[in-house]
Amino acid sequence: MGNSGRSSLFVGSYTVSLPHVAARGEGVTLLELDHASGRLSRVSVLNDVRNPSYLALGRGGRWIYAVEELSEAEGASVVTIMVDRQTGRMQTVSRMGALGDYPCHLTVSGDGRQVFLANYASGSVVSYATDEKGLPKGPGQILRREGSGPDRYRQTGPHAHQVLTSPDGNSIIVCDLGTDEIGIYPLADGRIGTSASDTVRLVPGSLPRHAVQSEDGEHIFVVTEASSTMVTCIKTSSGFVRANEISTLPPDCSAVSACSAVRLHPGGRYLYAANRGHDTIAAFSVGSNGALSRIGWFDTRGAIPRDFAIDPSGRFMAVANQDGHSLSVHEIDGQDGSLRPIGETFPIGSPACVMWA
């Protein structure tokens, strides 16, 4: 899998239709990118995982974890997949219940000893410890959030859309789309604190979806789904505060659009957000104080970019175009952060998540 001129990436796709997606996916697909040509090729497919809408890489790269975005009654779970690094063959080795409805995001602690997942419909976060091999083991801890927002269709209760671990590993960060809050909870001895140590309240009805924290821990950047904005939160002596907000869309944009994902470039100089509807990646440069300046907007070459990822070297970006049923690859200019499309788009059914190996 991969060499100096090639990189591997995993794609999770919807296999069961939901109100927001007409599923055409096969499950989890492993692809390989040829750096010179920009060509993507299929290595293997694992089709016994349903709606793997988010993926996370386990320690050592031997495992990947996937959510199965379903109701709890239908078997919502976190799945552990073993990857043969020589052949690329994937095999499901374990399933643990999500302990909630419609998990849509998961992450792994820096030491690989815990897996966290966000249950969107239940508004809860679940934590599983992992054994010495990296397999999640029970019982899981459930963190239940409360609250609502002004949107009577989307915010009748909490909706955990993402869970992150802080760079120092001492806390988790929860994006709650249902309450317009970023909740920060202490993490110690493998347990999540039952009460938030800090809460950042965003504009009511803005629907915070995803966030990313700077490596020094001083800034949290949040994309809002309804407002299509990038919100910068700055760490102060009393906690994080909302400092400024900038649109992810051009001033003359008339398209109906909603943000999906946000990523920092390695080194933290550039910040990117995906616009579903405008179907672009918005690029920003990051100042020393977290201030953002627009670089531009770059076509994703497909409809409804639900997710994107930057490879560890910072050279390439892969974009999952959910309704375009395609994956596109772009080369990142290290001097100015702009994007250049490379290769042809790769056809793949309803991709929801992309992750570099």
VEXRO-724128 format. One record per residue (C-alpha): residue number from 1; residue in three letters; x, y, z. Coordinates in Angstrom, 2 decimals. Layout:
% residues N
<rec nr="NUM" rest="Ala" u="X" v="Y" w="Z"/>
...
% end
This chain:
% residues 357
<rec nr="1" rest="Met" u="0.00" v="0.00" w="0.00"/>
<rec nr="2" rest="Gly" u="1.57" v="3.20" w="-1.19"/>
<rec nr="3" rest="Asn" u="5.19" v="4.20" w="-1.86"/>
<rec nr="4" rest="Ser" u="7.06" v="7.45" w="-2.43"/>
<rec nr="5" rest="Gly" u="5.03" v="8.16" w="-5.56"/>
<rec nr="6" rest="Arg" u="1.69" v="6.84" w="-4.34"/>
<rec nr="7" rest="Ser" u="-0.67" v="7.39" w="-1.44"/>
<rec nr="8" rest="Ser" u="-3.57" v="5.35" w="-0.07"/>
<rec nr="9" rest="Leu" u="-6.92" v="6.65" w="1.06"/>
<rec nr="10" rest="Phe" u="-10.13" v="5.17" w="2.44"/>
<rec nr="11" rest="Val" u="-13.64" v="6.26" w="1.47"/>
<rec nr="12" rest="Gly" u="-16.79" v="5.53" w="3.45"/>
<rec nr="13" rest="Ser" u="-20.03" v="5.62" w="1.46"/>
<rec nr="14" rest="Tyr" u="-23.74" v="5.47" w="2.19"/>
<rec nr="15" rest="Thr" u="-25.25" v="2.05" w="1.41"/>
<rec nr="16" rest="Val" u="-28.73" v="2.64" w="2.85"/>
<rec nr="17" rest="Ser" u="-30.75" v="5.68" w="1.79"/>
<rec nr="18" rest="Leu" u="-31.65" v="8.29" w="4.41"/>
<rec nr="19" rest="Pro" u="-33.71" v="11.49" w="4.06"/>
<rec nr="20" rest="His" u="-30.61" v="13.47" w="3.11"/>
<rec nr="21" rest="Val" u="-29.01" v="10.97" w="0.71"/>
<rec nr="22" rest="Ala" u="-29.93" v="8.54" w="-2.05"/>
<rec nr="23" rest="Ala" u="-27.45" v="5.76" w="-1.31"/>
<rec nr="24" rest="Arg" u="-25.44" v="4.18" w="-4.10"/>
<rec nr="25" rest="Gly" u="-22.36" v="3.19" w="-2.11"/>
<rec nr="26" rest="Glu" u="-20.67" v="-0.16" w="-1.55"/>
<rec nr="27" rest="Gly" u="-19.29" v="0.38" w="1.96"/>
<rec nr="28" rest="Val" u="-15.61" v="1.12" w="2.62"/>
<rec nr="29" rest="Thr" u="-13.32" v="1.47" w="-0.39"/>
<rec nr="30" rest="Leu" u="-9.53" v="1.62" w="-0.41"/>
<rec nr="31" rest="Leu" u="-8.04" v="3.67" w="-3.23"/>
<rec nr="32" rest="Glu" u="-4.53" v="4.51" w="-4.34"/>
<rec nr="33" rest="Leu" u="-3.43" v="7.86" w="-5.76"/>
<rec nr="34" rest="Asp" u="-0.63" v="8.12" w="-8.30"/>
<rec nr="35" rest="His" u="1.11" v="11.41" w="-7.50"/>
<rec nr="36" rest="Ala" u="2.43" v="12.03" w="-10.99"/>
<rec nr="37" rest="Ser" u="-0.81" v="11.57" w="-12.92"/>
<rec nr="38" rest="Gly" u="-3.37" v="12.30" w="-10.21"/>
<rec nr="39" rest="Arg" u="-5.08" v="9.05" w="-11.16"/>
<rec nr="40" rest="Leu" u="-7.06" v="7.14" w="-8.53"/>
<rec nr="41" rest="Ser" u="-7.38" v="3.36" w="-8.70"/>
<rec nr="42" rest="Arg" u="-9.39" v="0.91" w="-6.64"/>
<rec nr="43" rest="Val" u="-7.48" v="-1.50" w="-4.38"/>
<rec nr="44" rest="Ser" u="-10.25" v="-3.22" w="-2.42"/>
<rec nr="45" rest="Val" u="-13.83" v="-2.87" w="-1.17"/>
<rec nr="46" rest="Leu" u="-15.45" v="-3.99" w="2.09"/>
<rec nr="47" rest="Asn" u="-19.21" v="-4.26" w="1.60"/>
<rec nr="48" rest="Asp" u="-20.42" v="-5.76" w="4.88"/>
<rec nr="49" rest="Val" u="-20.50" v="-2.38" w="6.67"/>
<rec nr="50" rest="Arg" u="-23.72" v="-0.36" w="6.37"/>
<rec nr="51" rest="Asn" u="-23.61" v="3.41" w="6.01"/>
<rec nr="52" rest="Pro" u="-19.97" v="3.90" w="7.07"/>
<rec nr="53" rest="Ser" u="-20.41" v="7.67" w="6.95"/>
<rec nr="54" rest="Tyr" u="-17.32" v="8.43" w="9.03"/>
<rec nr="55" rest="Leu" u="-13.95" v="6.72" w="9.44"/>
<rec nr="56" rest="Ala" u="-11.00" v="7.04" w="11.81"/>
<rec nr="57" rest="Leu" u="-7.53" v="5.53" w="11.68"/>
<rec nr="58" rest="Gly" u="-6.38" v="3.38" w="14.58"/>
<rec nr="59" rest="Arg" u="-2.90" v="3.35" w="16.08"/>
<rec nr="60" rest="Gly" u="-0.24" v="1.94" w="13.78"/>
<rec nr="61" rest="Gly" u="-2.63" v="1.96" w="10.83"/>
<rec nr="62" rest="Arg" u="-3.54" v="-1.68" w="11.38"/>
<rec nr="63" rest="Trp" u="-7.17" v="-0.85" w="12.15"/>
<rec nr="64" rest="Ile" u="-9.69" v="1.59" w="10.87"/>
<rec nr="65" rest="Tyr" u="-12.92" v="2.35" w="12.71"/>
<rec nr="66" rest="Ala" u="-16.23" v="3.15" w="11.04"/>
<rec nr="67" rest="Val" u="-19.64" v="4.23" w="12.27"/>
<rec nr="68" rest="Glu" u="-22.73" v="2.56" w="10.89"/>
<rec nr="69" rest="Glu" u="-25.13" v="5.50" w="10.58"/>
<rec nr="70" rest="Leu" u="-28.41" v="3.79" w="11.41"/>
<rec nr="71" rest="Ser" u="-30.98" v="3.84" w="14.19"/>
<rec nr="72" rest="Glu" u="-30.04" v="1.86" w="17.29"/>
<rec nr="73" rest="Ala" u="-32.89" v="-0.56" w="16.51"/>
<rec nr="74" rest="Glu" u="-31.36" v="-1.18" w="13.07"/>
<rec nr="75" rest="Gly" u="-27.93" v="-1.91" w="14.55"/>
<rec nr="76" rest="Ala" u="-26.11" v="1.42" w="14.77"/>
<rec nr="77" rest="Ser" u="-22.54" v="0.57" w="15.74"/>
<rec nr="78" rest="Val" u="-18.84" v="1.28" w="15.63"/>
<rec nr="79" rest="Val" u="-17.05" v="-1.26" w="13.45"/>
<rec nr="80" rest="Thr" u="-13.39" v="-2.23" w="13.65"/>
<rec nr="81" rest="Ile" u="-11.82" v="-3.16" w="10.33"/>
<rec nr="82" rest="Met" u="-8.46" v="-4.89" w="9.96"/>
<rec nr="83" rest="Val" u="-6.34" v="-3.76" w="7.02"/>
<rec nr="84" rest="Asp" u="-3.61" v="-5.91" w="5.47"/>
<rec nr="85" rest="Arg" u="-0.96" v="-3.29" w="4.75"/>
<rec nr="86" rest="Gln" u="0.65" v="-5.46" w="2.07"/>
<rec nr="87" rest="Thr" u="-2.39" v="-6.44" w="0.00"/>
<rec nr="88" rest="Gly" u="-4.93" v="-3.80" w="1.04"/>
<rec nr="89" rest="Arg" u="-7.49" v="-6.45" w="1.92"/>
<rec nr="90" rest="Met" u="-10.00" v="-5.33" w="4.57"/>
<rec nr="91" rest="Gln" u="-11.89" v="-7.50" w="7.04"/>
<rec nr="92" rest="Thr" u="-14.48" v="-6.65" w="9.70"/>
<rec nr="93" rest="Val" u="-13.29" v="-7.97" w="13.07"/>
<rec nr="94" rest="Ser" u="-15.66" v="-6.46" w="15.65"/>
<rec nr="95" rest="Arg" u="-18.84" v="-4.45" w="16.20"/>
<rec nr="96" rest="Met" u="-19.89" v="-2.54" w="19.29"/>
<rec nr="97" rest="Gly" u="-23.27" v="-0.88" w="19.66"/>
<rec nr="98" rest="Ala" u="-23.37" v="2.87" w="19.18"/>
<rec nr="99" rest="Leu" u="-25.63" v="3.14" w="22.24"/>
<rec nr="100" rest="Gly" u="-27.65" v="5.75" w="20.38"/>
<rec nr="101" rest="Asp" u="-29.23" v="6.67" w="17.07"/>
<rec nr="102" rest="Tyr" u="-27.51" v="7.63" w="13.84"/>
<rec nr="103" rest="Pro" u="-23.83" v="8.00" w="14.76"/>
<rec nr="104" rest="Cys" u="-22.27" v="10.39" w="12.24"/>
<rec nr="105" rest="His" u="-18.73" v="10.99" w="13.49"/>
<rec nr="106" rest="Leu" u="-15.98" v="9.28" w="15.44"/>
<rec nr="107" rest="Thr" u="-12.44" v="9.99" w="16.51"/>
<rec nr="108" rest="Val" u="-9.58" v="8.18" w="18.25"/>
<rec nr="109" rest="Ser" u="-7.58" v="9.55" w="21.17"/>
<rec nr="110" rest="Gly" u="-3.97" v="10.45" w="20.50"/>
<rec nr="111" rest="Asp" u="-2.70" v="7.37" w="22.33"/>
<rec nr="112" rest="Gly" u="-5.20" v="5.11" w="20.56"/>
<rec nr="113" rest="Arg" u="-6.70" v="3.90" w="23.82"/>
<rec nr="114" rest="Gln" u="-10.18" v="5.33" w="23.32"/>
<rec nr="115" rest="Val" u="-12.70" v="5.66" w="20.52"/>
<rec nr="116" rest="Phe" u="-15.35" v="8.39" w="20.73"/>
<rec nr="117" rest="Leu" u="-18.47" v="8.64" w="18.60"/>
<rec nr="118" rest="Ala" u="-21.17" v="11.27" w="18.17"/>
<rec nr="119" rest="Asn" u="-24.78" v="10.06" w="17.93"/>
<rec nr="120" rest="Tyr" u="-26.59" v="12.72" w="15.95"/>
<rec nr="121" rest="Ala" u="-30.23" v="11.82" w="16.60"/>
<rec nr="122" rest="Ser" u="-29.68" v="10.96" w="20.26"/>
<rec nr="123" rest="Gly" u="-27.51" v="14.00" w="20.92"/>
<rec nr="124" rest="Ser" u="-25.07" v="11.85" w="22.86"/>
<rec nr="125" rest="Val" u="-21.36" v="11.09" w="22.84"/>
<rec nr="126" rest="Val" u="-20.12" v="7.55" w="23.54"/>
<rec nr="127" rest="Ser" u="-16.64" v="6.50" w="24.60"/>
<rec nr="128" rest="Tyr" u="-15.16" v="3.02" w="24.32"/>
<rec nr="129" rest="Ala" u="-11.80" v="1.98" w="25.73"/>
<rec nr="130" rest="Thr" u="-9.69" v="-0.22" w="23.46"/>
<rec nr="131" rest="Asp" u="-7.82" v="-3.37" w="24.41"/>
<rec nr="132" rest="Glu" u="-4.14" v="-4.03" w="23.86"/>
<rec nr="133" rest="Lys" u="-4.84" v="-4.84" w="20.20"/>
<rec nr="134" rest="Gly" u="-6.86" v="-1.70" w="19.62"/>
<rec nr="135" rest="Leu" u="-10.32" v="-3.29" w="19.64"/>
<rec nr="136" rest="Pro" u="-13.08" v="-1.36" w="21.42"/>
<rec nr="137" rest="Lys" u="-14.31" v="-3.07" w="24.57"/>
<rec nr="138" rest="Gly" u="-17.36" v="-2.52" w="26.74"/>
<rec nr="139" rest="Pro" u="-19.08" v="-1.16" w="28.57"/>
<rec nr="140" rest="Gly" u="-19.18" v="2.18" w="26.82"/>
<rec nr="141" rest="Gln" u="-19.61" v="5.48" w="28.61"/>
<rec nr="142" rest="Ile" u="-22.52" v="7.65" w="27.46"/>
<rec nr="143" rest="Leu" u="-22.45" v="11.43" w="27.75"/>
<rec nr="144" rest="Arg" u="-25.96" v="12.81" w="27.27"/>
<rec nr="145" rest="Arg" u="-26.40" v="16.45" w="26.31"/>
<rec nr="146" rest="Glu" u="-29.50" v="18.59" w="26.78"/>
<rec nr="147" rest="Gly" u="-30.96" v="21.69" w="25.20"/>
<rec nr="148" rest="Ser" u="-32.51" v="22.92" w="21.97"/>
<rec nr="149" rest="Gly" u="-32.41" v="25.82" w="19.52"/>
<rec nr="150" rest="Pro" u="-34.75" v="28.12" w="17.59"/>
<rec nr="151" rest="Asp" u="-34.98" v="26.00" w="14.42"/>
<rec nr="152" rest="Arg" u="-38.16" v="23.99" w="15.02"/>
<rec nr="153" rest="Tyr" u="-37.18" v="21.41" w="12.40"/>
<rec nr="154" rest="Arg" u="-33.51" v="20.87" w="13.19"/>
<rec nr="155" rest="Gln" u="-33.15" v="21.92" w="16.83"/>
<rec nr="156" rest="Thr" u="-35.87" v="20.26" w="18.92"/>
<rec nr="157" rest="Gly" u="-33.11" v="18.67" w="21.00"/>
<rec nr="158" rest="Pro" u="-29.35" v="18.16" w="21.12"/>
<rec nr="159" rest="His" u="-27.63" v="16.80" w="17.99"/>
<rec nr="160" rest="Ala" u="-23.99" v="15.89" w="18.51"/>
<rec nr="161" rest="His" u="-22.49" v="16.17" w="15.04"/>
<rec nr="162" rest="Gln" u="-18.80" v="15.81" w="15.86"/>
<rec nr="163" rest="Val" u="-16.50" v="14.87" w="18.72"/>
<rec nr="164" rest="Leu" u="-12.79" v="15.74" w="18.84"/>
<rec nr="165" rest="Thr" u="-9.99" v="15.29" w="21.33"/>
<rec nr="166" rest="Ser" u="-7.89" v="18.32" w="22.22"/>
<rec nr="167" rest="Pro" u="-4.23" v="18.32" w="21.13"/>
<rec nr="168" rest="Asp" u="-3.08" v="17.79" w="24.73"/>
<rec nr="169" rest="Gly" u="-5.50" v="14.88" w="25.20"/>
<rec nr="170" rest="Asn" u="-7.05" v="16.40" w="28.31"/>
<rec nr="171" rest="Ser" u="-10.51" v="17.16" w="26.92"/>
<rec nr="172" rest="Ile" u="-13.04" v="16.38" w="24.22"/>
<rec nr="173" rest="Ile" u="-14.81" v="18.97" w="22.08"/>
<rec nr="174" rest="Val" u="-18.42" v="18.39" w="20.99"/>
<rec nr="175" rest="Cys" u="-20.12" v="20.27" w="18.14"/>
<rec nr="176" rest="Asp" u="-23.81" v="20.28" w="19.05"/>
<rec nr="177" rest="Leu" u="-25.85" v="21.35" w="16.04"/>
<rec nr="178" rest="Gly" u="-29.07" v="21.14" w="18.02"/>
<rec nr="179" rest="Thr" u="-28.13" v="23.64" w="20.73"/>
<rec nr="180" rest="Asp" u="-25.74" v="25.97" w="18.82"/>
<rec nr="181" rest="Glu" u="-22.98" v="25.13" w="21.31"/>
<rec nr="182" rest="Ile" u="-19.43" v="23.89" w="21.40"/>
<rec nr="183" rest="Gly" u="-19.14" v="21.86" w="24.59"/>
<rec nr="184" rest="Ile" u="-15.72" v="21.12" w="26.08"/>
<rec nr="185" rest="Tyr" u="-15.51" v="18.28" w="28.61"/>
<rec nr="186" rest="Pro" u="-12.58" v="17.16" w="30.77"/>
<rec nr="187" rest="Leu" u="-11.04" v="13.79" w="29.99"/>
<rec nr="188" rest="Ala" u="-9.11" v="11.95" w="32.70"/>
<rec nr="189" rest="Asp" u="-8.27" v="8.31" w="33.37"/>
<rec nr="190" rest="Gly" u="-10.28" v="7.26" w="30.35"/>
<rec nr="191" rest="Arg" u="-13.50" v="8.92" w="31.54"/>
<rec nr="192" rest="Ile" u="-15.37" v="11.95" w="30.21"/>
<rec nr="193" rest="Gly" u="-16.42" v="14.46" w="32.84"/>
<rec nr="194" rest="Thr" u="-20.18" v="14.59" w="33.24"/>
<rec nr="195" rest="Ser" u="-20.28" v="18.41" w="33.14"/>
<rec nr="196" rest="Ala" u="-18.78" v="20.71" w="30.54"/>
<rec nr="197" rest="Ser" u="-15.72" v="22.62" w="31.70"/>
<rec nr="198" rest="Asp" u="-16.38" v="25.25" w="29.03"/>
<rec nr="199" rest="Thr" u="-19.18" v="26.07" w="26.60"/>
<rec nr="200" rest="Val" u="-19.04" v="28.39" w="23.61"/>
<rec nr="201" rest="Arg" u="-22.46" v="29.60" w="22.48"/>
<rec nr="202" rest="Leu" u="-22.77" v="30.49" w="18.82"/>
<rec nr="203" rest="Val" u="-25.40" v="32.54" w="16.99"/>
<rec nr="204" rest="Pro" u="-28.84" v="30.97" w="17.60"/>
<rec nr="205" rest="Gly" u="-29.95" v="28.85" w="14.66"/>
<rec nr="206" rest="Ser" u="-26.51" v="28.80" w="13.01"/>
<rec nr="207" rest="Leu" u="-26.14" v="24.99" w="13.43"/>
<rec nr="208" rest="Pro" u="-22.45" v="24.38" w="14.29"/>
<rec nr="209" rest="Arg" u="-21.46" v="21.21" w="12.45"/>
<rec nr="210" rest="His" u="-17.70" v="20.60" w="12.55"/>
<rec nr="211" rest="Ala" u="-14.65" v="22.16" w="14.18"/>
<rec nr="212" rest="Val" u="-10.89" v="21.87" w="14.23"/>
<rec nr="213" rest="Gln" u="-8.46" v="23.02" w="16.93"/>
<rec nr="214" rest="Ser" u="-5.04" v="24.49" w="16.29"/>
<rec nr="215" rest="Glu" u="-2.08" v="22.38" w="17.39"/>
<rec nr="216" rest="Asp" u="-1.15" v="24.87" w="20.11"/>
<rec nr="217" rest="Gly" u="-4.70" v="24.63" w="21.48"/>
<rec nr="218" rest="Glu" u="-5.23" v="28.40" w="21.31"/>
<rec nr="219" rest="His" u="-7.93" v="28.49" w="18.60"/>
<rec nr="220" rest="Ile" u="-10.99" v="26.48" w="17.64"/>
<rec nr="221" rest="Phe" u="-12.40" v="27.05" w="14.15"/>
<rec nr="222" rest="Val" u="-16.06" v="26.09" w="13.68"/>
<rec nr="223" rest="Val" u="-18.15" v="25.85" w="10.50"/>
<rec nr="224" rest="Thr" u="-21.87" v="26.48" w="10.78"/>
<rec nr="225" rest="Glu" u="-24.25" v="24.58" w="8.55"/>
<rec nr="226" rest="Ala" u="-27.13" v="27.05" w="8.32"/>
<rec nr="227" rest="Ser" u="-25.16" v="30.30" w="8.32"/>
<rec nr="228" rest="Ser" u="-22.26" v="29.09" w="6.15"/>
<rec nr="229" rest="Thr" u="-19.74" v="30.85" w="8.35"/>
<rec nr="230" rest="Met" u="-16.35" v="30.12" w="9.85"/>
<rec nr="231" rest="Val" u="-16.29" v="31.07" w="13.51"/>
<rec nr="232" rest="Thr" u="-12.99" v="31.65" w="15.30"/>
<rec nr="233" rest="Cys" u="-12.94" v="30.93" w="19.04"/>
<rec nr="234" rest="Ile" u="-9.92" v="32.15" w="21.02"/>
<rec nr="235" rest="Lys" u="-8.65" v="30.73" w="24.30"/>
<rec nr="236" rest="Thr" u="-8.61" v="33.18" w="27.19"/>
<rec nr="237" rest="Ser" u="-7.89" v="32.87" w="30.90"/>
<rec nr="238" rest="Ser" u="-11.60" v="32.18" w="31.51"/>
<rec nr="239" rest="Gly" u="-12.10" v="29.78" w="28.58"/>
<rec nr="240" rest="Phe" u="-12.82" v="30.00" w="24.87"/>
<rec nr="241" rest="Val" u="-14.69" v="33.01" w="23.51"/>
<rec nr="242" rest="Arg" u="-16.19" v="33.65" w="20.10"/>
<rec nr="243" rest="Ala" u="-13.89" v="36.23" w="18.50"/>
<rec nr="244" rest="Asn" u="-14.93" v="36.71" w="14.90"/>
<rec nr="245" rest="Glu" u="-16.96" v="35.20" w="12.08"/>
<rec nr="246" rest="Ile" u="-16.46" v="35.19" w="8.32"/>
<rec nr="247" rest="Ser" u="-18.65" v="33.83" w="5.53"/>
<rec nr="248" rest="Thr" u="-17.49" v="30.75" w="3.65"/>
<rec nr="249" rest="Leu" u="-19.35" v="31.98" w="0.54"/>
<rec nr="250" rest="Pro" u="-18.53" v="34.76" w="-1.94"/>
<rec nr="251" rest="Pro" u="-20.36" v="38.07" w="-1.38"/>
<rec nr="252" rest="Asp" u="-22.38" v="37.66" w="-4.59"/>
<rec nr="253" rest="Cys" u="-23.37" v="34.02" w="-3.96"/>
<rec nr="254" rest="Ser" u="-27.06" v="33.26" w="-4.58"/>
<rec nr="255" rest="Ala" u="-26.84" v="29.48" w="-4.23"/>
<rec nr="256" rest="Val" u="-28.56" v="27.65" w="-1.40"/>
<rec nr="257" rest="Ser" u="-25.58" v="26.25" w="0.44"/>
<rec nr="258" rest="Ala" u="-24.56" v="24.66" w="3.74"/>
<rec nr="259" rest="Cys" u="-21.12" v="24.03" w="5.22"/>
<rec nr="260" rest="Ser" u="-19.97" v="20.48" w="5.91"/>
<rec nr="261" rest="Ala" u="-16.34" v="19.92" w="6.88"/>
<rec nr="262" rest="Val" u="-13.38" v="22.02" w="8.03"/>
<rec nr="263" rest="Arg" u="-9.65" v="21.17" w="7.97"/>
<rec nr="264" rest="Leu" u="-6.40" v="22.87" w="8.91"/>
<rec nr="265" rest="His" u="-3.40" v="22.44" w="6.66"/>
<rec nr="266" rest="Pro" u="-0.41" v="20.80" w="8.39"/>
<rec nr="267" rest="Gly" u="1.49" v="23.60" w="10.09"/>
<rec nr="268" rest="Gly" u="-1.69" v="25.62" w="10.51"/>
<rec nr="269" rest="Arg" u="-1.08" v="28.30" w="7.85"/>
<rec nr="270" rest="Tyr" u="-4.21" v="27.56" w="5.82"/>
<rec nr="271" rest="Leu" u="-7.78" v="26.68" w="6.73"/>
<rec nr="272" rest="Tyr" u="-10.40" v="25.13" w="4.44"/>
<rec nr="273" rest="Ala" u="-14.17" v="24.60" w="4.54"/>
<rec nr="274" rest="Ala" u="-16.53" v="22.75" w="2.19"/>
<rec nr="275" rest="Asn" u="-19.68" v="24.41" w="0.83"/>
<rec nr="276" rest="Arg" u="-22.48" v="22.04" w="-0.17"/>
<rec nr="277" rest="Gly" u="-24.66" v="23.72" w="-2.78"/>
<rec nr="278" rest="His" u="-22.06" v="26.25" w="-3.87"/>
<rec nr="279" rest="Asp" u="-19.94" v="23.11" w="-4.28"/>
<rec nr="280" rest="Thr" u="-16.63" v="24.71" w="-3.49"/>
<rec nr="281" rest="Ile" u="-13.79" v="24.58" w="-1.02"/>
<rec nr="282" rest="Ala" u="-13.33" v="27.95" w="0.68"/>
<rec nr="283" rest="Ala" u="-9.69" v="28.66" w="1.51"/>
<rec nr="284" rest="Phe" u="-8.35" v="31.03" w="4.17"/>
<rec nr="285" rest="Ser" u="-4.94" v="32.02" w="5.43"/>
<rec nr="286" rest="Val" u="-4.52" v="32.00" w="9.21"/>
<rec nr="287" rest="Gly" u="-2.77" v="34.88" w="10.94"/>
<rec nr="288" rest="Ser" u="-0.71" v="34.58" w="14.11"/>
<rec nr="289" rest="Asn" u="-3.69" v="35.65" w="16.23"/>
<rec nr="290" rest="Gly" u="-6.12" v="33.35" w="14.44"/>
<rec nr="291" rest="Ala" u="-7.42" v="36.08" w="12.14"/>
<rec nr="292" rest="Leu" u="-8.60" v="34.74" w="8.77"/>
<rec nr="293" rest="Ser" u="-8.06" v="36.21" w="5.31"/>
<rec nr="294" rest="Arg" u="-9.79" v="34.85" w="2.22"/>
<rec nr="295" rest="Ile" u="-7.68" v="33.09" w="-0.37"/>
<rec nr="296" rest="Gly" u="-10.49" v="32.06" w="-2.71"/>
<rec nr="297" rest="Trp" u="-13.09" v="29.45" w="-3.65"/>
<rec nr="298" rest="Phe" u="-12.26" v="26.31" w="-5.58"/>
<rec nr="299" rest="Asp" u="-14.67" v="24.06" w="-7.50"/>
<rec nr="300" rest="Thr" u="-14.97" v="20.56" w="-6.03"/>
<rec nr="301" rest="Arg" u="-15.89" v="19.14" w="-9.47"/>
<rec nr="302" rest="Gly" u="-18.94" v="17.42" w="-8.00"/>
<rec nr="303" rest="Ala" u="-22.17" v="18.07" w="-6.13"/>
<rec nr="304" rest="Ile" u="-22.54" v="18.28" w="-2.35"/>
<rec nr="305" rest="Pro" u="-18.98" v="17.94" w="-0.98"/>
<rec nr="306" rest="Arg" u="-19.76" v="16.28" w="2.36"/>
<rec nr="307" rest="Asp" u="-16.15" v="15.74" w="3.41"/>
<rec nr="308" rest="Phe" u="-12.56" v="16.34" w="2.38"/>
<rec nr="309" rest="Ala" u="-9.15" v="15.47" w="3.76"/>
<rec nr="310" rest="Ile" u="-5.58" v="16.72" w="3.40"/>
<rec nr="311" rest="Asp" u="-2.79" v="14.17" w="3.14"/>
<rec nr="312" rest="Pro" u="-0.15" v="14.23" w="5.91"/>
<rec nr="313" rest="Ser" u="2.44" v="15.87" w="3.65"/>
<rec nr="314" rest="Gly" u="0.05" v="18.76" w="2.97"/>
<rec nr="315" rest="Arg" u="0.38" v="18.36" w="-0.79"/>
<rec nr="316" rest="Phe" u="-2.97" v="16.82" w="-1.76"/>
<rec nr="317" rest="Met" u="-6.64" v="17.28" w="-0.88"/>
<rec nr="318" rest="Ala" u="-9.27" v="14.65" w="-1.65"/>
<rec nr="319" rest="Val" u="-12.95" v="15.68" w="-1.74"/>
<rec nr="320" rest="Ala" u="-15.95" v="13.37" w="-1.33"/>
<rec nr="321" rest="Asn" u="-18.81" v="14.68" w="-3.50"/>
<rec nr="322" rest="Gln" u="-21.81" v="12.90" w="-1.97"/>
<rec nr="323" rest="Asp" u="-24.48" v="13.68" w="-4.59"/>
<rec nr="324" rest="Gly" u="-21.98" v="13.90" w="-7.42"/>
<rec nr="325" rest="His" u="-21.05" v="10.29" w="-6.62"/>
<rec nr="326" rest="Ser" u="-17.40" v="11.09" w="-7.15"/>
<rec nr="327" rest="Leu" u="-14.07" v="11.78" w="-5.53"/>
<rec nr="328" rest="Ser" u="-11.86" v="14.62" w="-6.73"/>
<rec nr="329" rest="Val" u="-8.21" v="15.34" w="-5.96"/>
<rec nr="330" rest="His" u="-6.56" v="18.75" w="-5.79"/>
<rec nr="331" rest="Glu" u="-2.94" v="19.78" w="-5.32"/>
<rec nr="332" rest="Ile" u="-2.33" v="22.41" w="-2.65"/>
<rec nr="333" rest="Asp" u="0.07" v="25.24" w="-3.40"/>
<rec nr="334" rest="Gly" u="2.34" v="25.43" w="-0.37"/>
<rec nr="335" rest="Gln" u="3.13" v="29.09" w="-1.08"/>
<rec nr="336" rest="Asp" u="-0.38" v="30.54" w="-1.12"/>
<rec nr="337" rest="Gly" u="-2.78" v="27.74" w="-0.11"/>
<rec nr="338" rest="Ser" u="-4.67" v="27.71" w="-3.41"/>
<rec nr="339" rest="Leu" u="-5.96" v="24.49" w="-4.97"/>
<rec nr="340" rest="Arg" u="-5.33" v="23.03" w="-8.42"/>
<rec nr="341" rest="Pro" u="-7.40" v="20.08" w="-9.71"/>
<rec nr="342" rest="Ile" u="-5.40" v="17.07" w="-10.82"/>
<rec nr="343" rest="Gly" u="-6.45" v="13.88" w="-12.58"/>
<rec nr="344" rest="Glu" u="-9.98" v="12.88" w="-13.47"/>
<rec nr="345" rest="Thr" u="-12.76" v="12.59" w="-10.92"/>
<rec nr="346" rest="Phe" u="-13.19" v="9.04" w="-9.65"/>
<rec nr="347" rest="Pro" u="-16.72" v="7.58" w="-9.79"/>
<rec nr="348" rest="Ile" u="-17.89" v="6.23" w="-6.42"/>
<rec nr="349" rest="Gly" u="-21.41" v="5.97" w="-5.04"/>
<rec nr="350" rest="Ser" u="-22.55" v="8.51" w="-2.40"/>
<rec nr="351" rest="Pro" u="-19.18" v="9.08" w="-0.67"/>
<rec nr="352" rest="Ala" u="-19.57" v="10.55" w="2.83"/>
<rec nr="353" rest="Cys" u="-16.05" v="10.48" w="4.28"/>
<rec nr="354" rest="Val" u="-12.50" v="10.37" w="2.93"/>
<rec nr="355" rest="Met" u="-9.40" v="9.59" w="4.99"/>
<rec nr="356" rest="Trp" u="-5.74" v="9.28" w="4.01"/>
<rec nr="357" rest="Ala" u="-4.05" v="6.10" w="5.20"/>
% end
